[in-house]
Amino acid sequence: MSEIVLHGSWRSSSTHRVRIGLALKGIPHRLQSIHLGRREQLDAPFLGVNPAGQVPVLEHDGLVLTQSVAILRYLDLQWPEPLLFPSEPRDAARVWELVERVNSFIQPFQMPGTVRRALIAHLDLAPEQAAAGIAAFVPAQPTAPLRPLEAQLGGPRGACRGRHRPPPAARARAR
């Protein structure tokens, strides 16, 4: 088997998804660490691999894939045992529905600094005003999309979010 290289970061839940998939399948690979805090994803060498400047990126046999769900699907097709996703149509559809809910409604708010910078760049407000509004808005967002996810999974309210909010000091550090 030709070498598999996974470009990723410990701060990226998308990278973790792919690492979990590789581990479950027992696929050997080399991790090429990208330091997001130093913004290495925007350095020329990495932009040569992924012009979007995002992790994860999987390289295998001349193929470059840049989205975690596409990478996981590729792993399932290339190495079918064990399957990561169900093969029965109804079960598979339910799993893909949950995957989309996470990718579309939860993932964007996991990096509040990134969201904050993007919103400030597009708002017609003084940066201080925009930052204050976004600081209040962003931390509240991840819990709202989890409610329908919990209902869909049939779990108790709060099951996906833990039972307790982090202490105020931890919430302040997350901003």
C-alpha positions in Angstrom: 0.0 0.0 0.0 1.3 3.5 -0.8 1.8 5.9 2.1 -1.2 7.7 3.4 -0.6 11.2 4.7 -3.1 12.9 6.9 -2.6 16.7 7.3 -4.4 17.8 10.4 -4.4 19.5 13.7 -5.2 18.4 17.3 -7.6 21.4 17.5 -9.7 20.2 14.6 -12.7 17.9 15.3 -12.7 17.1 11.6 -9.2 15.8 11.8 -10.2 13.7 14.8 -13.1 12.2 12.7 -10.6 11.0 10.1 -8.1 9.8 12.7 -10.8 7.7 14.4 -11.8 6.3 11.0 -8.2 5.3 10.2 -7.8 3.8 13.6 -11.0 1.8 13.4 -10.0 0.4 10.1 -6.4 -0.2 11.2 -5.0 1.8 8.3 -1.4 2.9 8.8 -0.7 6.5 8.0 1.6 9.4 8.7 0.2 12.5 10.5 1.5 15.8 9.1 0.7 18.2 11.9 -0.5 21.6 11.0 -0.4 24.2 13.8 -3.6 26.2 13.5 -2.6 28.6 16.3 0.4 29.7 14.2 -1.8 29.7 11.1 0.3 27.2 9.3 -2.7 26.3 7.2 -2.2 29.6 5.4 1.5 29.0 4.6 2.4 28.5 1.0 3.5 24.9 1.4 0.1 23.8 2.9 -1.8 26.0 0.4 -0.1 24.0 -2.3 -1.8 20.9 -0.9 -5.1 22.5 -0.1 -5.7 26.0 -1.5 -8.7 26.4 0.9 -6.2 26.4 3.8 -8.3 23.9 5.8 -7.6 20.6 7.6 -7.9 17.7 7.4 -6.4 16.7 4.1 -5.7 13.1 3.1 -3.2 12.2 0.4 -3.1 8.7 -1.0 -1.7 7.4 -4.3 -2.0 10.8 -6.0 -5.4 11.6 -4.6 -5.9 14.6 -2.4 -9.2 14.8 -0.4 -10.0 17.8 1.7 -13.3 17.2 3.6 -13.6 14.8 6.5 -16.8 13.1 5.4 -15.5 12.6 1.9 -12.3 11.2 3.3 -14.3 8.8 5.5 -16.4 7.7 2.6 -13.3 7.1 0.5 -11.8 5.0 3.4 -15.0 2.9 3.4 -14.9 2.3 -0.4 -11.1 1.7 -0.5 -10.9 -0.5 2.6 -14.5 -1.9 3.2 -13.7 -3.9 6.3 -14.9 -2.9 8.8 -17.4 -0.4 7.4 -17.6 2.9 9.1 -21.1 3.6 7.7 -24.0 1.2 7.5 -24.7 -0.5 4.1 -28.5 -0.9 4.8 -30.2 2.1 3.0 -32.4 3.2 5.9 -29.7 3.0 8.5 -27.2 4.7 6.1 -29.6 7.5 5.4 -30.1 8.1 9.2 -26.4 8.2 9.8 -25.8 10.7 6.8 -28.6 12.8 8.2 -26.9 13.1 11.5 -23.5 13.7 9.8 -25.1 16.6 7.9 -26.6 18.1 11.1 -23.2 18.1 12.8 -21.4 19.5 9.7 -24.0 22.2 8.9 -25.2 23.3 12.3 -22.6 22.5 14.9 -19.2 22.5 13.3 -19.2 26.1 12.2 -19.5 27.3 15.8 -16.7 25.1 17.3 -14.1 27.7 16.4 -15.6 30.9 17.8 -12.5 33.0 17.0 -12.7 32.0 13.3 -16.5 32.7 13.2 -15.9 36.0 15.0 -13.2 37.1 12.5 -15.4 36.2 9.5 -18.5 38.0 10.8 -16.6 41.1 11.8 -15.1 41.3 8.3 -18.6 41.3 6.8 -20.6 43.4 9.3 -21.0 47.2 8.8 -20.2 48.0 12.5 -17.2 49.3 14.3 -15.0 46.3 15.2 -15.7 46.8 18.9 -19.4 46.7 18.5 -19.3 43.7 16.2 -17.0 41.9 18.6 -19.3 42.5 21.6 -22.4 41.3 19.8 -20.6 38.2 18.4 -19.1 37.4 21.8 -22.6 37.2 23.2 -24.0 35.3 20.2 -21.4 32.6 19.4 -21.2 30.7 22.8 -25.0 30.2 22.8 -25.1 28.6 19.3 -23.8 25.1 19.7 -26.5 24.1 22.1 -29.5 25.0 19.9 -28.6 22.5 17.0 -28.0 19.8 19.5 -31.7 19.8 20.7 -33.0 18.3 17.4 -30.1 15.9 17.3 -31.0 14.6 20.7 -34.6 14.3 19.8 -33.6 12.4 16.6 -31.4 10.0 18.5 -34.1 9.5 21.1 -31.9 10.5 24.0 -32.7 12.6 27.0 -32.6 16.4 26.8 -29.0 17.4 27.4 -27.5 14.0 26.5 -25.3 15.5 23.7 -24.3 18.5 25.6 -23.5 17.2 29.0 -25.5 17.9 32.1 -23.8 21.0 33.3 -22.5 24.2 31.7 -18.7 24.8 32.2 -17.9 27.2 35.0 -17.8 30.9 33.9 -14.0 31.1 33.9 -13.9 28.2 31.4 -16.5 29.9 29.2 -14.6 33.1 29.3 -11.4 31.3 28.2 -13.3 29.7 25.3 -14.0 33.2 23.8 
